Structure formats: structure tokens, C-alpha cells
Amino acid sequence: MQNTTVLKKNKNMVTRKIADETILLPIYKTSKEINCIYTLNKPASIVWDMIDGKTTIGEIKDKVLNNGFDLIKDSAYRIKDKV
């Protein structure tokens, strides 16, 4: 992905913040279909919060890296646009 790529969230994913954790839950028709829940770490939570259909990958990457997280810069490009 290019630094100018803009991402948007999957509309079939619900976000909940519980204490200091961000939890993603896929939307299903029945509770029996639920087979996974995603818990995001702090850098991933920052990324998720910034995905708004307006902010570029470059802006997201800079925000995460400028928050003092010890990340390899190239790993910030691995954000999937399906999430």
C-alpha cells in the first residue's frame, strides 16, 4: 500500500472499548456463528481509531511511530484494508 492510501473500516465489525482494551467483534446473524473476537494492542488500537475513510496510511504510520512504539517502519504498511 502507498502512503497515500486511505482505508475505511469494515461495516460488519463492531468496536468496543473495555477498560484499556479495544475489542473487535464481527457481526453475525446469530450468536452461534461467532467464532472469533479480536483484541487489539495499543498500537493496533491507535491504527483502528484513525481508520476513518479520510486519514492516509502515511498519517496513521507517523502517528503510531511518533507515539514511541518500538515498531519496524515497514510493519505499518501491513495494515489490511479488510479490517
Residue pairs with C-beta under 8 A, 6 or more apart in sequence:
1 57
1 77
1 79
1 81
2 57
3 56
3 57
3 58
3 61
4 56
4 57
4 58
5 56
5 57
5 81
6 53
6 54
6 55
6 56
6 57
7 51
7 53
7 55
7 57
7 60
7 79
7 81
8 51
8 52
8 53
8 81
9 48
9 51
9 52
9 53
9 83
10 82
10 83
12 26
12 27
13 24
13 25
13 26
13 27
13 83
14 24
14 25
14 26
14 27
15 22
15 23
15 24
15 48
16 22
16 23
16 25
17 23
21 39
21 40
21 45
22 39
22 40
22 44
22 45
22 48
22 49
23 37
23 38
23 39
23 40
24 37
24 38
24 39
24 40
24 48
24 83
25 34
25 37
25 38
26 34
26 36
28 34
40 48
42 69
43 64
43 67
43 69
43 71
46 60
46 63
46 64
46 67
47 60
47 64
47 79
48 83
50 59
50 60
50 63
51 60
51 79
51 83
57 76
57 77
57 79
60 76
60 79
61 73
61 76
61 77
64 71
64 76
65 71
65 73
65 76
